Amino acid sequence: MSGGFQSGISKSRGRMDSEGQKVSNPSAMLAGLVSKRKKLQEELRNIENQVYELETSYLQDSNQCGSVLKGFEGFLSSSKSTIKSRNI
């Protein structure tokens, strides 16, 4: 009795591609996965470039006042000089 149930399950299972579609041709499935991998690699490269550009911009823009890497001494000293000039 349980043998018939198991064979029914194994027949209903099939190879699925990344979108959940049934694929009967393994080479077509592989080609689809390779294509998806290339797209994801390109997307990752774009994100890495964006992060690099944002980090560079942050380090250049915060050079006068301070940054996480250099500290905020420049920011503190510029704030003190601004306060002193206002008091005069």
Buried (B, 14 or more C-beta within 10 A) or exposed (E): EEEEEEEEEEEEEEEEBEEEEEBEEEEEBEEBEEEEEEEEEEEEEEEEEEEEEEEEEEEEEBEEBBBEEEEBEBBEEBEEEEEEEEEE
